Amino acid sequence: MKPLQITPETAIKLSEKLNVPIEQIMHMPQHILIQKLMELDKEQKK
């Protein structure tokens, strides 16, 4: 599985929002990352 095709700036922002190390963001499967972002979005809308 290849690393996510995201910019370093995006990886930094995601790691801050999700409280996850940048290395883990880069190697996270895309579907799991999308799921986490959806959960984060739901929390923000509350």
N, C-alpha and C positions, 0 to 999 in steps of 0.2 A: 504494500500500500504506500503510495507516495504522499509526501507532506502536503498540507493544504496550500492552495495557491492564493495566499493572502500577503499583503505587504507587512513589513515589520511594524509599521505604525498601527495597523489594524490588530495585529497580534498583541501589541502592548495594551491597547484599549480593551480588547477582549479579556486579557488576563486580569486587568484591574477590575473590570465589571464582574467577572465570574469568580474572582479571588482564586485564580488557578495560575501556577507557574507558566511562563511563556513557552517553555519546552513542551509542557503537556498540551498546550493549545495547538502547537504546530503538529503534534503527532496524534491528535484526537481525530477519530473518524468524523467525517463531515456530518453524518446524520445525527451523531451525538451532540456535536457543536450546535447544530440547528435546533435540536430539542432543548438544549440549555438556554439558548437565546430566546426561544419562545416562552420558556418558563420565566425568564427574567422580564420579558415584555409584559406578561400577565401580572407579575408582581408590581410593576411600575404603573399599570393602569388602575390598580386598586386605590 
